[in-house]
């Protein structure tokens, strides 16, 4: 019996050391700051701040593992303080909501779920921890995005008139492709990646706006059904930086909705992050400085 107790005590000590080392590694990879005050923010601080918001939107760089670890850590802490929580994901699309629901309730296994839901290639490493946490805690997960085949069809054809009738049910009720800052920034971003004709950029912009409108509508419709539940939405950074994209679309649909925006910024090394953060108030409410080496 004494030997068993010693073994259990040793195992607990090993696990505590492991999680401590993981926390230190994460802290060395990124630092969080409130942009309004320039105050350094722990995950607990961000979670406490989230109490005053209906929606938390986390903009990510899809290929950054440090941010994916932070997303999972933030989810756990926010849930511990706000158990009435729902996760919303850009990475799943409206037409796979039922398979996602079925997996979360245990009606289908993971193999079937993945076969029916078009998961991103990086699902296992990047987003599975979020879904598995939701499954364990019996949380709902919104498949918030427009089906990819529809976005591709729209970008190519410039219209949804010939789209499959069954798929049209997933279109947002309001779809706008406005001129202005978001369009200008989108064009500049696309040109920085690859030079392309203006007509092609217009097509990609229409598809981008369709995604924004769909995700915004998914969030707002869910909030109207369950106003007491906090929503934490994960998406690509461009969809929310400068409070544009999904943010402005949500606010147009539901002006009173309070949104906390988390935005990443890559840095070579940490320096005077407080001053940097105060200069990034237009980017979001919380900025996560991530070392470029922490990919």
Long-range contacts (C-beta under 8 A, 24 or more apart in sequence): 26-66, 26-69, 26-70, 26-73, 28-291, 28-294, 29-66, 29-69, 29-290, 29-291, 29-294, 30-66, 30-67, 30-70, 30-288, 30-289, 30-290, 30-291, 30-294, 31-270, 31-273, 31-288, 31-289, 32-286, 32-287, 32-288, 32-289, 33-273, 33-274, 33-276, 33-277, 33-286, 33-287, 33-289, 34-277, 34-285, 34-286, 35-277, 35-278, 35-280, 35-281, 35-283, 35-284, 35-285, 35-286, 35-287, 36-278, 36-281, 36-285, 37-278, 38-274, 38-275, 38-277, 38-278, 39-274, 40-273, 40-274, 41-286, 43-70, 43-73, 43-74, 43-77, 44-77, 46-74, 46-77, 46-78, 46-262, 46-286, 47-74, 47-77, 47-78, 47-80, 47-81, 47-82, 48-81, 49-260, 49-285, 49-286, 50-78, 50-81, 50-82, 50-230, 50-260, 51-81, 51-82, 52-258, 53-230, 53-258, 53-259, 53-260, 54-223, 54-227, 54-230, 54-231, 54-257, 54-258, 54-259, 55-219, 55-223, 55-230, 55-231, 55-232, 55-233, 55-250, 55-257, 55-258, 55-259, 55-260, 56-230, 56-231, 56-232, 56-233, 56-259, 56-260, 56-262, 57-233, 57-235, 57-240, 57-246, 57-247, 57-259, 57-260, 57-261, 57-262, 58-232, 58-233, 58-234, 58-235, 58-262, 59-235, 59-236, 59-237, 59-238, 59-239, 59-240, 59-241, 59-261, 59-262, 59-263, 59-264, 59-284, 60-234, 60-235, 60-236, 60-237, 60-264, 61-236, 61-237, 61-264, 61-266, 61-290, 62-122, 62-126, 62-236, 63-122, 63-295, 64-264, 64-290, 64-294, 64-295, 65-125, 65-126, 65-294, 65-295, 66-290, 66-291, 66-294, 66-295, 67-264, 67-288, 67-290, 68-125, 68-126, 68-127, 68-129, 70-288, 71-130, 71-234, 72-129, 72-130, 72-133, 74-232, 75-130, 75-133, 75-232, 76-133, 78-230, 78-232, 79-133, 79-137, 79-139, 82-230, 83-137, 84-228, 84-229, 84-230, 85-139, 85-229, 85-230, 85-231, 85-232, 86-139, 86-140, 86-141, 86-142, 86-222, 86-226, 86-229, 86-230, 86-231, 86-232, 87-130, 87-131, 87-134, 87-139, 87-140, 87-141, 87-142, 87-231, 87-232, 87-233, 87-234, 88-141, 88-142, 88-144, 88-215, 88-218, 88-219, 88-222, 88-231, 88-232, 88-233, 88-234, 89-127, 89-130, 89-141, 89-142, 89-143, 89-144, 89-145, 89-233, 89-234, 89-235, 90-144, 90-145, 90-211, 90-215, 90-233, 90-234, 90-235, 90-236, 90-239, 91-119, 91-120, 91-123, 91-127, 91-145, 91-234, 92-117, 92-118, 92-119, 92-141, 92-142, 92-143, 92-144, 92-145, 93-118, 93-143, 93-144, 93-145, 93-146, 93-147, 93-148, 93-170, 94-143, 94-144, 94-145, 94-146, 94-147, 94-170, 94-214, 94-218, 95-143, 95-147, 95-167, 95-170, 96-143, 97-142, 97-143, 100-131, 100-141, 100-143, 101-140, 103-131, 103-135, 104-131, 104-134, 104-135, 104-138, 104-139, 104-140, 104-141, 106-135, 117-143, 118-148, 127-234, 130-234, 142-218, 142-219, 142-222, 142-231, 142-233, 143-218, 144-214, 144-215, 144-218, 144-219, 144-233, 145-211, 145-214, 145-215, 145-218, 146-170, 146-171, 146-172, 146-210, 146-211, 146-214, 150-210, 151-207, 151-210, 151-211, 152-207, 154-206, 154-207, 154-210, 155-203, 155-204, 155-206, 155-207, 156-203, 158-203, 158-206, 170-214, 171-210, 171-214, 172-210, 172-213, 172-214, 172-216, 172-217, 173-217, 174-213, 174-217, 174-252, 174-253, 175-209, 175-210, 175-213, 176-209, 176-213, 176-249, 177-205, 177-206, 177-209, 178-209, 181-242, 181-244, 182-242, 182-244, 182-245, 182-248, 185-238, 185-242, 185-244, 186-238, 189-238, 208-245, 211-239, 212-239, 212-245, 212-246, 212-249, 213-249, 215-239, 215-246, 215-249, 216-246, 216-249, 216-250, 216-252, 216-253, 217-249, 217-253, 219-246, 219-250, 220-250, 220-253, 220-254, 220-257, 223-254, 223-257, 224-254, 237-263, 237-264, 240-284, 241-283, 241-284, 242-282, 242-283, 243-282, 243-284, 260-285, 260-286, 261-285, 261-286, 262-286, 262-287, 262-288, 263-287, 263-288, 264-288, 264-289, 264-290, 265-289, 265-290, 266-290, 266-291, 266-292, 267-291, 267-292, 268-292
